[in-house]
Amino acid sequence: MAKDFINGKRTRFGNKRSHALNSSRRSWKPNLQ
């Protein structure tokens, strides 16, 4: 899960990964990382 999230293979819903922006059940795109 963590590896997939960092790699950004697909639009994932991360509510724990706080990378400078308040993550709260958001849909991240592979273009974000």
ChimeraX attribute file (.defattr): number of C-alpha atoms within 10 A of each C-alpha:
attribute: neighborCount
match mode: 1-to-1
recipient: residues
	/A:1	7
	/A:2	9
	/A:3	8
	/A:4	10
	/A:5	18
	/A:6	13
	/A:7	11
	/A:8	16
	/A:9	12
	/A:10	13
	/A:11	14
	/A:12	17
	/A:13	15
	/A:14	15
	/A:15	13
	/A:16	11
	/A:17	15
	/A:18	10
	/A:19	8
	/A:20	6
	/A:21	7
	/A:22	11
	/A:23	15
	/A:24	12
	/A:25	12
	/A:26	13
	/A:27	13
	/A:28	17
	/A:29	14
	/A:30	14
	/A:31	9
	/A:32	8
	/A:33	10
